[in-house]
């Protein structure tokens, strides 16, 4: 069989391991986050809108 060939008999014989152990993964209670996130943009809305306009004009 060449690359990309399809054999229907292989499709029927696929076995998947669906046994999931309870010990695998992380409990959601272990991944809680109680912090805050803050961003400093450093530019006004007008500056950002002007920059967006410049970017759009460059694409034309």
C-alpha positions as CSV (number, residue, x, y, z in Angstrom):
1,X,0.0,0.0,0.0
2,X,1.3,3.5,-0.9
3,X,1.2,6.6,1.2
4,X,-2.4,7.7,1.8
5,X,-3.9,4.5,0.7
6,X,-7.1,3.4,2.5
7,X,-7.9,-0.1,3.6
8,X,-11.4,-0.6,5.0
9,X,-10.4,-3.8,6.9
10,X,-8.0,-1.7,9.0
11,X,-10.8,0.7,9.9
12,X,-12.8,-2.1,11.4
13,X,-9.9,-3.6,13.5
14,X,-9.0,-0.5,15.5
15,X,-8.8,-1.1,19.3
16,X,-8.8,1.9,21.6
17,X,-7.7,1.8,25.2
18,X,-10.5,3.6,27.0
19,X,-9.7,2.5,30.5
20,X,-9.1,5.7,32.4
21,X,-7.6,5.4,35.8
22,X,-9.1,7.6,38.5
23,X,-5.6,8.6,39.6
24,X,-4.7,10.2,36.2
25,X,-5.0,13.9,35.7
26,X,-5.5,16.7,38.2
27,X,-8.6,17.3,40.3
28,X,-10.1,20.7,39.6
29,X,-10.0,21.5,43.3
30,X,-6.2,21.3,43.0
31,X,-6.0,23.9,40.3
32,X,-8.0,26.7,41.8
33,X,-6.7,30.3,41.4
34,X,-7.7,33.1,43.7
35,X,-5.5,35.9,42.4
36,X,-6.0,39.0,40.3
37,X,-4.7,40.0,36.9
38,X,-4.0,43.5,35.9
39,X,-2.7,45.0,32.6
40,X,-1.0,48.3,31.9
41,X,-1.6,49.2,28.3
42,X,0.3,52.5,28.4
43,X,-1.7,53.9,25.5
44,X,-5.0,55.8,25.3
45,X,-8.0,54.5,23.3
46,X,-7.4,57.2,20.7
47,X,-3.8,56.1,20.2
48,X,-4.8,52.5,19.9
49,X,-7.6,53.3,17.4
50,X,-5.1,55.4,15.3
51,X,-2.6,52.5,15.3
52,X,-5.4,50.1,14.2
53,X,-6.3,52.5,11.3
54,X,-2.6,52.6,10.3
55,X,-2.4,48.8,10.3
56,X,-5.6,48.5,8.2
57,X,-4.2,51.1,5.8
58,X,-1.0,49.1,5.4
59,X,-2.9,46.0,4.4
60,X,-4.6,47.7,1.4
